[in-house]
Amino acid sequence: MKTTRITARDYIKANRKASREAEIGNHGRPVSFCGVHKSKKVYDRKKQKADDKRHLPSLFPCVPPLTAC
């Protein structure tokens, strides 16, 4: 019977896989570590426009259309 050797590469791969599975178990989803954190203090025109649209009152209230009799 042939015995298999566990190489350093196999050991590292198994530890990474176990760590990833534990992380998903703790958080319920994969967590990304390479994402860039965006500061809230930085000027962001796109986000400001979205906030403005969300907080403005509607000019046209939702009224059901009139039906012809």
Rosetta constraint file for C-alpha pairs under 8 A:
AtomPair CA 6 CA 10 HARMONIC 5.99 0.50
AtomPair CA 6 CA 11 HARMONIC 6.71 0.50
AtomPair CA 7 CA 11 HARMONIC 6.31 0.50
AtomPair CA 8 CA 12 HARMONIC 6.20 0.50
AtomPair CA 9 CA 13 HARMONIC 6.10 0.50
AtomPair CA 10 CA 14 HARMONIC 6.11 0.50
AtomPair CA 11 CA 15 HARMONIC 6.25 0.50
AtomPair CA 12 CA 16 HARMONIC 6.14 0.50
AtomPair CA 13 CA 17 HARMONIC 6.19 0.50
AtomPair CA 14 CA 18 HARMONIC 6.16 0.50
AtomPair CA 15 CA 19 HARMONIC 6.02 0.50
AtomPair CA 16 CA 20 HARMONIC 6.09 0.50
AtomPair CA 17 CA 21 HARMONIC 6.21 0.50
AtomPair CA 18 CA 22 HARMONIC 6.16 0.50
AtomPair CA 19 CA 23 HARMONIC 6.14 0.50
AtomPair CA 20 CA 24 HARMONIC 6.27 0.50
AtomPair CA 20 CA 30 HARMONIC 7.72 0.50
AtomPair CA 21 CA 25 HARMONIC 6.16 0.50
AtomPair CA 22 CA 26 HARMONIC 6.19 0.50
AtomPair CA 23 CA 27 HARMONIC 6.13 0.50
AtomPair CA 23 CA 28 HARMONIC 7.89 0.50
AtomPair CA 23 CA 29 HARMONIC 7.86 0.50
AtomPair CA 23 CA 30 HARMONIC 6.96 0.50
AtomPair CA 23 CA 31 HARMONIC 7.42 0.50
AtomPair CA 24 CA 28 HARMONIC 5.05 0.50
AtomPair CA 24 CA 29 HARMONIC 4.90 0.50
AtomPair CA 24 CA 30 HARMONIC 5.22 0.50
AtomPair CA 24 CA 31 HARMONIC 7.45 0.50
AtomPair CA 25 CA 29 HARMONIC 7.48 0.50
AtomPair CA 27 CA 31 HARMONIC 7.58 0.50
AtomPair CA 38 CA 42 HARMONIC 7.85 0.50
AtomPair CA 44 CA 48 HARMONIC 6.32 0.50
AtomPair CA 45 CA 49 HARMONIC 6.15 0.50
AtomPair CA 46 CA 50 HARMONIC 6.37 0.50
AtomPair CA 47 CA 51 HARMONIC 6.24 0.50
AtomPair CA 48 CA 52 HARMONIC 6.14 0.50
AtomPair CA 49 CA 53 HARMONIC 6.23 0.50
AtomPair CA 50 CA 54 HARMONIC 6.24 0.50
AtomPair CA 51 CA 55 HARMONIC 6.27 0.50
AtomPair CA 52 CA 56 HARMONIC 6.13 0.50
